[in-house]
């Protein structure tokens, strides 16, 4: 069964570079980001893991834990982490899941159920669909899913931007327009009357009968 936004993120127990975790317990009361990779020692993923390491503090400021997963054993992650430091200058301090039995990749519908039960002998092309990012809220619901082809590196600035929107709109009755960035004007949702909008936001601009904009409320 495919996963969709607002589904409960499947829970699992897995071995990582920081020991065994129980995923929902690991997320705790905050937010989590799970981002997946088809195999260790792949060039695009090497740059992505390093970039994510360089942004770890920015995610922590937003109360977000980050965790990677690769369809390979944990034992090989250590050498890959050395390569990542060489290539990007950043040390991977967040946990990396080893998914040598393909269990998590299947659980998150990144690989079909008939993909086998071992990463051994599989090429990156065999696992090309293991290229997704999942943003998971404190309620353990999936808030965002992004899937990239193997040849296109992920834009983690966009993931931070989307996360800012998701966290803001979870707290206030607003939505964010195209290309919104933190601090830009926001859209008032249809559930808010004009009177309530004036009370909550101190006024608004009516662009269209169904489109009202206002200053971003404090996060």
Secondary structure, 3 states (H helix, E strand, C coil): CCCCCCCECCCCEEEECCEEEEHHHHHCCCEEEEEEECCCCCHHHHHHHHHHHHCHHHHHHCCEEEEEEECCCHHHHHHHHHHHHHHHCCCCCCCEEECCCCHHHHHCCCCCCCCCCCCCCCCCHHHCCCCEEEEECCCCEEEEEEECCCCCCCCHHHHHHHHHHHHHHHHCCEECCCCCCCCCCEEECCCCCHHHHHHHHCCCEEEECCEEEECCCCC
